[in-house]
Amino acid sequence: MATILNRYDSIMAMNVCGMIEFAEDPMKMARHLEHHMEDDISKTKREGMELIGEIEKLEDDMSVPNAEALLIAKKAELMKLHEIHVKLQDQLHQITAMKHAIYEAHYRKK
């Protein structure tokens, strides 16, 4: 989970569309970012499924010490992961739109 949060923080810190706009090869940059976003989205899905499994185990076995506190923490972590997943999907849609705009602009020139 920490790696996705770190990656997400770095993605949100940079202006993705600005990077594409001023890149030497905008289409290459857009494809590169699109690939990384898709990879991060799949990681958030996988980590979300793992968290759901952990939550279900805790709900089934409340004899674990501090089970209630752990359950609350896991659910909060799942909510944060879901927020990250949604924001990554939004970023991916923006990158895809930029990629299509670059493609259209390139072929209009010809």
C-alpha positions as CSV (number, residue, x, y, z in Angstrom):
1,M,0.0,0.0,0.0
2,A,2.8,2.4,0.8
3,T,4.3,2.2,-2.7
4,I,0.9,3.1,-4.3
5,L,0.5,6.0,-1.9
6,N,4.1,7.2,-2.7
7,R,3.5,6.8,-6.5
8,Y,0.2,8.6,-6.2
9,D,1.7,11.5,-4.3
10,S,4.4,11.9,-7.0
11,I,1.8,11.7,-9.8
12,M,-0.4,14.3,-8.1
13,A,2.6,16.6,-7.4
14,M,3.4,16.9,-11.1
15,N,1.2,18.4,-13.8
16,V,0.7,15.5,-16.1
17,C,-1.0,17.4,-18.9
18,G,1.7,20.0,-18.7
19,M,4.4,17.4,-19.0
20,I,2.8,15.9,-22.1
21,E,2.3,19.4,-23.6
22,F,5.9,20.4,-23.3
23,A,7.5,17.0,-24.0
24,E,9.9,16.5,-26.8
25,D,7.7,13.7,-28.2
26,P,4.3,14.2,-26.6
27,M,2.8,11.0,-28.0
28,K,5.6,8.9,-26.6
29,M,5.3,10.7,-23.2
30,A,1.5,10.2,-23.2
31,R,1.8,6.5,-24.0
32,H,4.5,6.1,-21.3
33,L,2.3,7.8,-18.7
34,E,-0.8,5.9,-19.8
35,H,1.1,2.6,-19.3
36,H,2.2,3.6,-15.8
37,M,-1.3,4.7,-14.9
38,E,-2.8,1.4,-16.0
39,D,-0.2,-0.4,-14.0
40,D,-0.9,1.7,-10.9
41,I,-4.7,1.1,-11.4
42,S,-4.2,-2.6,-11.5
43,K,-2.1,-2.4,-8.3
44,T,-4.8,-0.5,-6.5
45,K,-7.3,-3.1,-7.5
46,R,-5.1,-5.9,-6.3
47,E,-4.3,-4.2,-3.0
48,G,-8.0,-3.4,-2.6
49,M,-8.9,-7.1,-3.0
50,E,-6.3,-8.0,-0.4
51,L,-7.7,-5.5,2.0
52,I,-11.2,-6.8,1.5
53,G,-10.0,-10.3,2.3
54,E,-8.3,-9.0,5.5
55,I,-11.4,-7.2,6.5
56,E,-13.6,-10.3,6.0
57,K,-11.2,-12.4,8.1
58,L,-11.3,-9.9,10.9
59,E,-15.1,-9.7,10.8
60,D,-15.3,-13.5,11.0
61,D,-12.8,-13.8,13.8
62,M,-13.3,-10.9,16.3
63,S,-11.2,-12.8,18.9
64,V,-8.1,-11.1,17.5
65,P,-6.7,-8.6,20.0
66,N,-7.9,-5.1,19.1
67,A,-10.0,-6.5,16.4
68,E,-12.4,-3.5,16.4
69,A,-9.6,-1.0,16.0
70,L,-7.9,-3.1,13.3
71,L,-11.2,-3.3,11.4
72,I,-11.7,0.4,11.5
73,A,-8.1,1.0,10.4
74,K,-8.4,-1.5,7.5
75,K,-11.7,0.1,6.4
76,A,-10.1,3.5,6.4
77,E,-7.2,2.2,4.4
78,L,-9.6,0.7,1.9
79,M,-11.5,4.0,1.6
80,K,-8.2,5.9,0.9
81,L,-7.2,3.3,-1.6
82,H,-10.5,3.7,-3.4
83,E,-10.0,7.5,-3.5
84,I,-6.6,6.9,-5.1
85,H,-8.0,4.4,-7.6
86,V,-10.7,6.9,-8.7
87,K,-8.2,9.7,-9.1
88,L,-5.8,7.5,-11.0
89,Q,-8.7,6.6,-13.4
90,D,-9.5,10.3,-13.8
91,Q,-5.8,11.0,-14.6
92,L,-5.8,8.1,-17.1
93,H,-8.9,9.6,-18.9
94,Q,-7.1,12.9,-19.1
95,I,-4.0,11.4,-20.6
96,T,-6.0,9.4,-23.1
97,A,-7.8,12.5,-24.2
98,M,-4.5,14.3,-24.6
99,K,-3.2,11.4,-26.6
100,H,-6.1,11.6,-28.9
101,A,-5.8,15.3,-29.3
102,I,-2.1,15.0,-30.1
103,Y,-2.9,12.3,-32.7
104,E,-5.6,14.5,-34.3
105,A,-3.4,17.6,-34.3
106,H,-0.6,15.6,-35.9
107,Y,-2.8,14.3,-38.8
108,R,-4.5,17.7,-39.4
109,K,-1.1,19.2,-40.2
110,K,-0.5,16.7,-43.0
